[in-house]
Amino acid sequence: MSSEPSTAIVPSYDPRDPYEIRDGVARRWLTKDKRSLLIADMADQHLLNTIRFIERGLRAKHDSALRSIAIVGTFNGEMASYYASGEADLAMDEYIRLGTILEPVLKGLRAEAQRRGLPELVP
């Protein structure tokens, strides 16, 4: 179990498949500065922090979508309700889109954490 930072950085990646998803599981993580790292080469702490980062982001999007849905019924007037409903739909669509993209990435990250015997994470 290595906690050394990765030296296997691939500066370019296929923008159509930046996470190298195979059989519903990602093999790579794309950093904020667009570096592509093999998940297997990520340091332990980086791996765990990335899992937590994605989970926090998904929870925040989910909570935002639920809040948008909850306020739809509080508006008086047809137009106000119509626009609030549209915003709620957009928020839920964004959550679903993000979840669809990140689900295979989380699978890959969690599988690697489990392979290394890292602390149990909430699924």
C-alpha positions, 0 to 999 in steps of 0.5 A, spaced: 500 500 500 503 506 497 501 513 499 506 516 495 504 521 490 503 518 483 508 519 478 504 516 472 501 522 469 498 522 462 498 529 460 493 528 454 486 524 454 481 522 450 476 528 451 470 523 449 472 518 455 477 522 460 475 517 465 477 511 461 470 507 463 470 500 462 464 495 464 461 501 468 467 502 472 472 508 471 480 507 470 482 514 471 481 520 475 481 527 471 484 533 476 481 540 476 488 542 472 486 537 467 491 531 468 489 524 467 491 519 473 490 512 473 486 511 479 490 505 481 496 510 481 493 515 486 496 516 493 491 513 499 489 520 501 488 523 494 484 517 493 480 518 499 479 525 499 477 524 491 471 520 494 469 524 499 469 530 494 465 527 489 460 524 495 459 531 498 458 534 491 453 529 489 449 530 496 449 538 495 446 537 488 441 532 491 439 537 497 439 543 492 434 539 487 430 537 493 429 544 496 427 547 489 422 541 488 419 543 496 418 550 494 414 549 488 408 549 492 409 555 496 408 560 490 401 563 489 399 564 481 400 560 475 406 563 472 410 563 479 409 556 480 410 554 472 417 558 473 419 555 480 417 548 477 421 549 471 427 551 476 426 545 480 426 540 473 432 543 471 435 542 478 433 535 478 436 534 471 443 537 473 443 532 479 441 526 475 446 528 469 452 529 474 450 522 478 450 519 471 457 521 469 460 520 476 457 513 478 462 509 474 468 514 477 465 513 484 465 505 483 472 505 480 475 509 486 471 505 491 474 499 488 481 501 489 480 503 496 477 497 497 482 493 494 488 497 498 484 495 505 483 503 506 477 505 511 470 503 510 466 509 506 459 510 506 456 507 499 
